[in-house]
Amino acid sequence: MNQRDIILVLDFGSQYTQLIARRIREVGVYSEIVPYSISVEEIKKINPRGLVFSGGPASVYGVNSPVPDGEIFSLNIPILGICYGLQLICSMLGGKIKQAKVREFGKAEMFLDSNSNLFSGLNEKINVWMSHSDIVTEIPDSFKIIARTEASQFCAIEDSKKRIFGVQFHPEVVHTENGINIFKNFVYKICECSGTWSPKYFIDNKIEEINKIVGNKKVICAISGGVDSTVLAVLMNKAIGKNLYCFHINNGVMRESESEDVVSSFRKFFNIDIDYIDATEEFLSRLAGVEDPEMKRKIIGNTFIEIFEREAIKIGNIAYLAQGTLYPDVIESSSATSPSVKIKSHHNVGGLPEKMHLKLIEPLRELFKDEVRKIGSELKIPEEMLNRHPFPGPGLAVRIIGEVTREKLEILRKADSIFIEEIKKADLYKDIWQAFAVLLPVQTVGVMGDERTYENVIALRAVSSVDGMTADWYKMPLDLLEKVSNRIINEVHGINRVVYDISSKPPATIEWE
């Protein structure tokens, strides 16, 4: 790949920053995210074909707002500013921005004002996704308007000579029509990229990178059975072979028969030895009496690390811990000190202890779930393993709202198993991004066999999504919901009511905790 065939995304704190890089890679061009404060000298060393300024939660006129090096505009590299990125371009080059009287959140109709390479091949009117409180009121002298909405006169602008563009909307989210084509136009028509990035390219480069980092040292890898850890283990094995030590930890909050299935299927499909560690007692004793979800995640993260380090001592000369962390985990766990806002900690990101003896290696950290599946397909991982629904590292501990007990785990395992079983029977499993049951901390009155009951409530959750960053509740057939509800109430002792979650992300998250 030509060294310059790369687009850098400067991160100003948007929850969608990685989506930008992901969309660019999706159209065949390699993209990396870098801090907004990257120096001009460093950009020159990387020598990219284009730059993208992400959105962000700040206002350009606010105190301590993130601002890049002003010399960036003299590099003669094409720039695309998105939302905050547009406002930043205007602010730094002589335009004006103020708080909008009418804020735009959600869909808006955008009308193209003139021909522009950025919008080549698009209809004159398209629906775009807005999320901003500030608005551009005056653009720099060298710029012209190329699109507008009812509320935003300067919805898209360009300086065609300097190849600097700005859009107020978010082309990276699926809600914007033809957003992918806008990125295609930017990277090919404006940045003149050749388009050579692919899953094979990612694998080859990661193997080279892993070998450079690890050398002859040993790495341990915990396998949960999910897509992420499976792809991670196969990739790491391809890179370092006998220096990789894999094991599966039963943390006591796995689904029904899951640990046994993980170990057997991994040995069968990949011929990679995997040790089984039953740490049920250790995890459940530490979770006893804990109700706060953040505390649960930290306890589980800390306990995992303790076990990893214990196993590393047994093996000897272990330097690294490989984890299948993905970007949605990272962005939701972002520290409040970064431009991004923290949503919740993930046990393998924000839940890790501050001091660890093992160094982390996370080759999938910049990818989304669907990208990981493409990598897995290139690695010849069986389809049934790649299409497995995501399962959180803290497992059922964050699907039991409140304290985790053995009795609650037994109830939830049975209910969840019935739900997934019926979804598979209805041949809907592949259509759903994620489906699971949640045990609620409430009891309700019911009637069974002419007797009053006062038992637990199960919530069913199923969503459709592309990348996990946004999700819609899945429109489950009513007859299937009825069947699942009847089975759970009849077969799972301790449940007398079943409800279905019809919340989308945002404003809700996919998991309840």
N, C-alpha and C positions, 0 to 999 in steps of 0.2 A: 504494500500500500504506500502510495506517495505520502511522505511525512507531513505534507501540508494539507492533506485531505482530511482535515479534522475541524470540527466546529466547537468552540469553547462557549460554555454557558456560564455567565457570571451570576452567582447566586446572591440575590438581595433578600432572601428569606421567604419566598413564596412556598406555599404547601405544594405547588405544582411544578417546582423547578425541575425535578427529575423527569416529569412527564415531557418537558421540552426536549431534554437529551434523548429520552426514549423515542419520541416521535421522529427525531432526526436519524437515529439509528434504524428506525423502522423503515425509512425510505432509502437505506443503504449507505449512509454516511456515518462515520465514527464521530461520537460526541462525548465530551467530558465536562463535568461540572467543576468549576474552580471558585474560590472565594471572590467576592466583589472587589476586595482589596488587592488582588493580584497586581504585581508591578508591571509596568510597560516592558521592562527588560525581560521578565519571565515570559510575557506574551510573545516577544520577539524570538525567544529561544524555541518556544513551541511552534511558532510560525504557522498559525491556523489560517484556514481559508475564510473564516467568518466568526463573528462574535454575536452572542445573544444576551441581552440584559433581561433577567427574569423579572417577574412581578415581586411584590413584597408588601408587608403590612404597614410600612412607614409612610409618612408624607414628606415630600421633598423639602417642604419649608419647616419641618420639625427639627427639634434639637437632636443632634447626634444621628441624623438620618444617614444611612449608608450611601457613600458616594465613591465612585471609582477615580482612578488617576485621570486628571483632565487631559493628559497627553494621549490618551487612548484614541481620541478622535483624529489625531495626526498620523496614525499608523497606516492609513490607506487600506484598511481591512473593512469589508462590509459589516454593518451592525444592524441588528433587529432588536428594538426595545419593545417589551411586552408590558402593558399596564403601568406599573411603577417605572418600568424601563423606558416607556414612552415619555412619561412626565419628567424623568431624569434627563433624558436627551434634551427636551425643551428647556428645562431649567438651566442646564449647564451651557447651552448654546445661545441663550438670550431670549427664550420664550417666557411665558408666564403661566402659573398654575394657581388655582385657588380651590377652596372647599366647594363642592357642587351643591346647588340648591336642591337638585333632584339627583339622588344617588342611583346608580344602576347596579342591581344585583340580579343575575339570572339572564334569561334570553332577551335579546333585543334585535330589531331588524336593522341591518346595516346596508347602506346604499353606496355603490361605487360612484365616485365623482369623475374619475378620469382613468385612462389606461395606465397601468403600472405592471411591471414585471412581477411584482409581489402577488398580484391578484390575477395573473394570466390564466385564462380558461375558466374563470368563475362567472357565475351569473351576476347581473347588476344588483340583485338584492339577495342577501343571504342572512340566515339567523346566526348570531354570534352569542357567546357567553361572556357577560360582564360581571365584574366584581370590584367596584371602586367607589370611593367617596369624594375623591378629588377630581378636578377636571382641568384640562388645558384651555386657557382663554386666549392665548396668543402664541403663535409658533415662531421659531427663528426665521430670519429674513430669507435664508436660502431654501426653505422648505415650502412644499405645497400640499394642499389637502388632496388625499386620494380616496377617502371614504368618510361617511358621517352616519350618525344615528340621530333620532329625534332629540335625544338629550346631550349628545356629544358631537359638536360641530367638527371637532378635530379627532375623529375616531381612528383615522389612519393618515399618516403623513410620510413624505419622503423628500430626501435630497438626492436626486438620481445621480448627480455628478460625483458626490462623495460616497454614494451607495449606503446611505444611512436611512433606516426606516423605523417607524414607530407605530404600534397598534394599541388601542386602549383595551381591546378585548383579549380573550385567552384562546388562541388557536390550538393550544396543546390539549384542551379538554374535549371529550367526545361530543359535548353539547354544541360545539361550534361546527356548523356545516362546512365541509371541505377544508377543515383545519389542516389536515394532512397535506393537502395540495398547496396550501400557503407555505408550508415548510419545504415541500418539493421545489417550489418556485424560488425560495430563498437560497437553498443550498445548491441547486443546479443552475438556474438562470442568472442568479446574482453572484453567488460565491464560486460558481464554476467548478463544483466538486465532481469527482469521477464516479463515486458510488461503489466502493468495494467492501464495505463492512458487512459481515454475515455471522451467523452462529459459529461457523468453522473458524472465521478470523478471530472471534472472541476466544474460542477454545485454544487455538494455537498460541495466541498472545498471553493468555492466562497461564498456560503450562510453562511458557518461558519465564513469566513473571514469578510464578510460584517457585521454580527451580532457583531463580536468582535470589529470592528471599530466604528460602529454606536451606539450600545447599545440601549438606550431608546430615543435617539434624533430623530428628524424629518429630512426627506430628500425630496428635491424637484427634479423633473425630467421633463425636457422639451422633448416632443415627436414630432419628425418631421414627423413620418410616415415611415421612412426608416428602413431597417433591423436592423441597429445598435441600434437606440433608442428604437425600439420595443422589441428586445431581452433584452436590458438593463432594460426596465420597467417591463417586465414579471419576470425577474430574481430578481430584487429589490423587487417587490411585493411578490414574493415567500419567500424572506428573511425577510422582515420587515413589510409586510402587511399594516395595517392602518397608520403606520408612514411614508408612502410614499405618496407624493402629486404630481400628474401629471397634466401637462397642455401643450397646444399647442399654440405656438406663430406664428401668421401670420405676417411675416416680410415684406410683400409686394413684395417679390421677389420669391414667390412660383410659381409652374406651374399651369396651368389652373385647377380650381376646387379642387386643392390639399388639401387645409386646411379643407374644408368641408368634403372631403372623409376621411381624416385622423381621424378626430374626430368621425365621424359616425362609421367607421369600427372598431376603437379601442373600443368603447363602446359596439359594437355588439359582437365582438369575445372574449373579455377578461373580460367584466363586471367590468372594473376598471374605476372609475369616472375620467373624464379628463376635465379640464376647458379650455375654448377657449379665447384667448386674441388677439384682432386685433390691432397690433402695426404698421400697414402699414404707417401711417402718420409720426410716430416717426423715422422709419428707412429711408424712402425715403427723408425726409427733411435733414437728416444728410449725406446722400449719394449725395445730390445735388451738382453738380459741381466737384465731385471727379472722377478722371480718373485712378489714380495709383491703380493697383490691390492689392498691399500689404496694402495700406491705406483703401481700401474697406473692406478687411478682418478684419482689426483691428477695424474699425468703427462698423462693424456688431458684432464682438466678444464683444466689450465693451458695445454695446447697449443691447445685449442679457443678459449680466451679470447685467446691471443696472435693467433690467426688472425682472430677477431672484431675485435679492436682494429686489426689491420693493414688489414682491409677497411674499417673505419670511417674510417680516415685517408684512404684512397683516395677514398671517397665524400664525406667532409667534413661537418662539422656534425652528426655522429651523437652523440646523447647517451645513448641507451638500448639495452640488449640485451634482447630479449624471449625468455623461456624457458618451455617447457611443463612446468615442475615441478609434480608432483602431491603430495598429502599423504603417501602412503606413502613417497615419496622423502625428504620432510622429516622424518618421524618416525623413520625408520631412520637418518638422519644426525644426529639431535639431539645436541647437545653434552652432555658429561657434567656441565657446569655448570648445565644446565636440569633441571627435575624429571624429564624423560624420559631414559631410558638410551640411549646410542648403540649401534646394532647394526652398521652399516657405512656408509661414506661413499658418496654418489652423486656422480657426476662433476659434475653440475650443482647440487649443494648443498654437501656437505662437501668436494668435490674442487676447488672454485674457489679461485683464489689470494686471499690476504688483501687485496691492493691491486689494484684494477681501475680503469681510467680510465672504463669504461662503467658506468652505473647499471643495475641489474636491474629489469625489470618482469615479474611473474609472475602473470597474471590467473587461472590455474587452480590456484594453489597450495593452495587449501583443498578441492579436489575429489578424488574417487576416480575410477578409470577408468570405471566404469559411468555416473557422472554426466557425465563428459566426453563419453561417447558420446551421451548424451541432448542435451547442448548441441550436439554436432556434427550430430545429426539435425535439430534446430531450425534449424541453419545450412544445411541442405540438402546436407550432404556425403554423397557416395555411400556406400552400405552396405558395399561391399567394402573401403573404406578405414577405415570406423569399426569393422569387425569384425576388423581385423588384430590378430594377437597382439602383446602388448607385447614390445618389444625394448630391451635396456638401452643407455644412451648409450655406455658403453665397448665395446659390441658383443661380438664374438667374443673380445676380449682377456680377458674374465672368464669365458669358456666354454672357454678353454684353460688348464688348471690348470698353472701354472708359466710358463716363459718363452714369449713369443710369437715364432714364427718364420714365415717365408713357407711353409715346408713344412707346418707344423702347421695354418696357416690354410687351405691348399688341401685338406688332409685333412678338416678340420672342415666347410668349406663344402659339400663333396660329400656327406658323411654327413648333415648337417642338411637339405640340399636333398631328399635321398631320403626322409627321415623326414616332412617336411612334405608332399611330393608324395603319398605313400601315405596320409597322414591325410586330405588333400583328396579323393583318389580314393574313400576309404571314407565320405565325406560326414560326417566327424566334426569337422572344423575348427571349426565354430561351437559345438560342445558343449564344447570344450576352452578353458580360459582362456589357457593358454600351453604351447607344446610346442617343444622344441629338443634339440640334441645337445651333449654336453660331451666334450672330449678329455681323457682322464685321463693323469697323468704316470707311468704304469706300462706295462710291456710284459709280455706273457705268451706262453707256449709254445703253438704251434698246429701243425696238420698241413695242408698244402695240396699236392695232387698227390704224395703219398707223401714229401714233404719237410718237414723241421722248419722252423717259422717262429718268430720272436721279434719280435712286433709290438705295435702300440698297441691300447688299449681305448677304445671309445666308450660313454658312458653316455647313455641316452635319458631325457628328463624330460618329463612331461606332467601338468598339474594342472588341477583344477576349482576355481573360486573365484568370489566375488561382487565383491570389492573389492581383492583382493591382500593384505589384511592377514592373512587366514588362508587356507589352501588345503589341499585333499586331493589325494593322488596319483590320477591318472585310471586307472580300471580298463580299460585298453586290451585289446581282443579279442586273444586269444593268436595266432590265425591272422594277424592284422595284424602283431603283433610279430615273428612268425616270418618273414613276408615282408620286413619292413624289415631285420631282422638279416641274412637271406640276401643281400639286395641290397647292403647296405653292405659286407659281407665280400667279396662277389664283385666289386663295382664300384669300391671305394675301396682303392687300393693303400696298404698300411701299417696296415690294420686286420685283426685276426684274432679279435676278441672283442667282443660287444655285450652290455651289461647294461641293466636297466631300474630306475630309481630309484623306490622305493615309500615315500618319506619325505613326511610332511605338514608343513605350516607352521602353528604351531610343532610340533616343536622346530627343524626345518630351515627355511631360507629357500628361496624358489623358485629363485633362481640359486645356483650352487655357490660363487661368490665374490662 
